Amino acid sequence: DKVKKTFLKKLGGRIASLREMKGLNQTQLASECDKDRQSINRLEKGNVNPSAYYLFQISQALGTSLKELLEFDR
């Protein structure tokens, strides 16, 4: 539905923004999370609904908290 789609796009944008602030490309982030670049690309575009553990892996790789990862205007 529309609310879910909007949320996932904003989450993906937040992850991309944090990744860029850390100076990482998608391949580097993927490597830190034991994922492939395409998986990170889909996540950042809002095309995937990540598990809680996947979000934890992303936050660890970006050196941030889950709370900070989810701090965006819903």
Order of alpha helices (4+ residues) and beta strands (2+ residues): alpha-alpha-alpha-alpha-alpha
